[in-house]
Amino acid sequence: MDAELWVVCLCAQWCHICRDLAPGFAELPNTHPGVRWHWVDIEDDEHLLGDLDVDTFPTYLIAADDGVRLFAPGPNQTDALAHFVRPYASGQVAARAHDPAVWQAFQAIKAQANRP
């Protein structure tokens, strides 16, 4: 896969599942360096989400410059998440048609993460 894959976890600090997932998620860049792992608290960073609605935690936005691969709830344990992401990271799952709000949120998240 040529495009850099991003796995964005959309969570909230008040959610106990998110709080439990956060430490392991923070370690994923060390064990899976070929993916950009990014955590977004939907309340602290709501300005990045625009019209995007997140109803279930954790919700993942998996995307690259060539498009969105997934926007859906997913695993709440780090080991399961690493396994869950594998087909996306290996290029087995191609970009698909996506909601413009998802693409706009991805672009905003990416732009903020890439700021010096």
Buried (B, 14 or more C-beta within 10 A) or exposed (E): BEEEBBBBBBBBEEBEBBEEBBEBBEEBEEEBEEBBBBBBBBEEBEEBBEEBEBEEBBBBBBBBEEBBBBBEEBBBEBEEBBEBBEEBBEEEBEBEEBEEBBBBBBBBBBEEBEEE
